[in-house]
Amino acid sequence: MKKLLFTLVTVTALGAAGPALGADLGARPYGKAPAYAAPLYNWTGFYFGGHLGGAFSGSDNFNGQVLSDYSARLLGGVQAGADWQFAPNFVVGLEGQYSWLGNGGLNAAFPGGLVYNSDQRGLGSITGRVGYTWGPGLLYVKGGYAYSDNRDTLTFGGVPVAFTLVGNHRHGYTVGAGVEYMFAQNWSAKAEYQYYDFGSARFTAPAALVPFGSFRHDEHTVKLGVNYRFNFAGPAGARY
């Protein structure tokens, strides 16, 4: 009987002390939910893409004698390059570009029956560019070497005639500016203005064309393009 009474007293005492012991242990801790981070955009890496647009010739003339030309032409082409983002809102890069021209050419009919034709088939460039980025957007300027893919001919009565040009208006410089926007992971779209200057050229032969002096050749272009980008630091996306 004494053992049974001792057991009942012990169980009752432990039952009464249980809530107090639980309170001393404190509430169960809960983990804090991770904070959401805004998407991060990365411009560092290689890219390639294509573009469409128009080309508009400048004032091409031989000392006031206006050349007949295709002053507005369609163009389409490809580009490839690499960018590096630093500091952290600045981007520098290098780009190669080629544009095929539609209905390209300059023509001049001289007194005496000589006809000059420059069939311009494309425009190429290798440029550096510097830009400022705010997340998915990039404003940039560019400049560098320019190449005109043209074939010059001189004819008399439809028969080719030998000639010599000083300053063959194939090599020059280009400058431009544009805006690019990263609209999806690894994809960006751009709008760009680019000016090409191929300097002056003049005939040194045949002698009949020497007095006409020199002519200038330049182009204004507007392009819309799309790039696929291979990012060095991983694709743009949310971090948690």
C-alpha positions in Angstrom: 0.0 0.0 0.0 2.8 2.4 0.8 4.5 1.7 -2.6 1.3 2.3 -4.5 0.7 5.6 -2.6 4.3 6.7 -3.4 3.8 6.0 -7.1 0.6 7.9 -7.4 2.1 11.0 -5.7 5.1 10.9 -8.0 3.0 10.7 -11.2 0.8 13.5 -10.0 3.7 15.8 -9.2 5.3 15.2 -12.6 2.1 15.9 -14.4 1.7 19.2 -12.6 5.3 20.2 -13.4 5.1 19.4 -17.2 3.6 22.7 -18.4 6.2 24.7 -16.3 9.1 22.7 -17.8 7.6 23.2 -21.4 7.4 27.0 -20.7 11.1 27.0 -19.7 12.1 25.5 -23.1 10.6 28.5 -25.0 8.7 28.6 -28.3 9.9 26.6 -31.3 11.9 28.9 -33.7 10.8 29.3 -37.3 13.0 30.1 -40.3 12.6 33.4 -42.1 11.4 33.3 -45.7 14.1 34.3 -48.2 13.8 37.8 -49.6 13.1 38.2 -53.3 15.9 39.7 -55.4 15.2 41.7 -58.5 16.4 40.3 -61.9 20.1 41.0 -62.7 21.1 41.6 -66.3 24.5 40.7 -67.6 26.0 42.3 -70.8 29.4 40.5 -70.6 29.9 37.9 -73.3 29.8 37.2 -77.0 26.8 37.8 -79.3 25.7 37.4 -82.9 22.6 38.6 -84.8 21.1 40.2 -87.8 19.6 43.5 -88.9 17.4 45.3 -91.5 17.2 48.9 -92.4 17.9 51.6 -95.0 20.9 53.4 -96.5 20.8 57.0 -97.7 23.6 58.5 -99.8 25.1 61.8 -99.1 26.0 64.6 -101.6 28.0 62.7 -104.1 29.2 64.9 -106.9 32.0 65.9 -109.2 32.7 69.5 -108.4 29.0 70.4 -108.6 28.0 67.9 -111.3 25.5 65.7 -109.4 25.8 62.0 -109.8 22.7 60.0 -110.4 22.4 57.5 -107.6 20.1 55.4 -105.6 19.7 57.8 -102.7 17.5 55.4 -100.6 18.1 51.7 -100.5 17.2 48.7 -98.4 19.9 46.9 -96.5 20.1 43.7 -94.5 23.1 42.0 -92.8 24.7 40.3 -89.9 26.8 41.3 -86.8 28.9 39.6 -84.2 30.9 41.0 -81.2 31.8 40.8 -77.6 31.0 43.1 -74.6 32.4 43.6 -71.1 30.3 45.2 -68.4 32.2 47.0 -65.5 31.9 49.6 -62.8 29.0 48.3 -62.8 26.9 50.5 -65.3 29.4 50.8 -68.2 29.9 48.5 -71.1 32.8 48.4 -73.7 32.9 46.1 -76.7 34.1 45.3 -80.2 31.8 44.5 -83.1 32.1 43.4 -86.7 29.2 44.1 -89.1 28.3 43.6 -92.8 25.2 44.9 -94.6 24.1 43.9 -98.1 22.7 46.8 -100.1 19.8 46.6 -102.6 20.0 48.5 -105.9 23.3 50.0 -105.0 25.2 52.3 -107.4 26.5 55.7 -108.5 26.4 56.7 -112.1 27.7 59.7 -114.1 27.5 60.4 -117.8 30.3 62.7 -118.9 30.4 64.9 -122.1 31.9 62.8 -124.9 30.1 59.6 -124.1 32.0 58.2 -121.1 29.8 56.6 -118.4 31.1 55.9 -114.9 29.3 53.4 -112.7 30.1 52.3 -109.1 28.1 49.3 -108.1 28.0 49.3 -104.3 27.0 45.9 -103.1 27.6 46.2 -99.3 29.0 48.0 -96.3 31.3 46.6 -93.7 32.7 47.8 -90.4 34.9 46.9 -87.4 34.1 49.2 -84.5 34.6 49.7 -80.8 31.7 50.8 -78.7 31.2 52.3 -75.3 27.8 52.3 -73.5 25.9 53.0 -70.3 23.5 50.4 -69.0 20.6 50.5 -66.6 19.6 46.8 -66.1 18.0 45.6 -69.4 18.8 48.9 -71.4 22.0 50.0 -73.0 22.8 53.4 -74.7 26.0 53.4 -76.7 28.3 55.2 -79.2 30.6 53.4 -81.7 33.3 54.2 -84.2 36.0 52.6 -86.3 37.0 51.2 -89.7 34.6 51.1 -92.6 34.7 49.2 -95.9 32.6 49.7 -99.1 32.2 46.6 -101.3 31.9 48.3 -104.6 32.9 47.5 -108.2 33.8 50.5 -110.4 33.5 50.5 -114.2 34.0 53.1 -117.0 32.5 52.5 -120.4 32.3 54.2 -123.8 29.5 53.1 -126.0 29.0 50.1 -123.7 32.6 49.0 -124.1 34.9 48.9 -120.9 37.6 51.6 -120.8 40.7 51.5 -118.7 40.8 54.1 -115.9 42.7 55.1 -112.7 41.2 56.5 -109.5 43.1 58.1 -106.7 41.3 57.4 -103.4 39.2 54.4 -104.5 36.4 55.2 -101.9 36.5 51.6 -100.6 38.2 52.3 -97.2 37.0 54.9 -94.7 35.7 55.4 -91.2 32.3 55.1 -89.5 30.7 56.5 -86.3 27.3 55.9 -84.8 25.0 55.6 -81.8 22.2 53.3 -80.7 20.1 51.8 -78.0 19.8 48.1 -77.1 17.3 46.3 -74.9 17.5 42.9 -73.3 13.9 41.7 -73.7 14.4 38.0 -72.8 17.0 35.7 -71.4 20.0 35.9 -73.8 18.1 38.0 -76.4 18.3 41.7 -77.1 17.0 44.1 -79.7 18.6 47.3 -81.0 18.0 50.4 -83.0 21.1 52.1 -84.5 22.2 55.0 -86.7 25.6 54.7 -88.4 27.4 57.1 -90.7 30.0 55.9 -93.2 32.6 58.3 -94.8 34.8 56.9 -97.7 36.5 60.2 -98.5 37.2 61.7 -101.9 38.3 60.1 -105.2 39.3 61.5 -108.5 40.3 60.3 -112.0 43.9 60.5 -113.1 43.2 58.6 -116.3 41.7 58.9 -118.9 42.8 62.5 -119.4 39.4 63.7 -120.5 38.0 63.1 -116.9 40.8 64.7 -114.9 39.3 68.3 -115.2 36.1 67.1 -113.5 37.9 66.9 -110.2 37.1 64.8 -107.2 33.9 63.4 -105.8 32.9 62.4 -102.2 31.2 59.2 -101.1 29.3 58.8 -97.8 26.3 56.9 -96.5 23.8 57.4 -93.7 22.2 54.2 -92.4 19.4 53.3 -89.9 19.2 49.7 -88.7 16.9 47.6 -86.5 18.5 44.3 -85.2 18.3 41.3 -82.9 21.2 39.7 -81.0 21.6 36.3 -79.3 24.0 36.7 -76.4 26.3 34.1 -74.8 26.8 35.5 -71.3 30.1 34.8 -69.5 28.6 35.1 -66.0 25.5 33.1 -66.6 22.1 34.1 -68.0 20.2 37.0 -66.6 17.7 36.0 -63.9 16.4 36.3 -60.4 18.7 35.5 -57.4 17.3 34.4 -54.0 
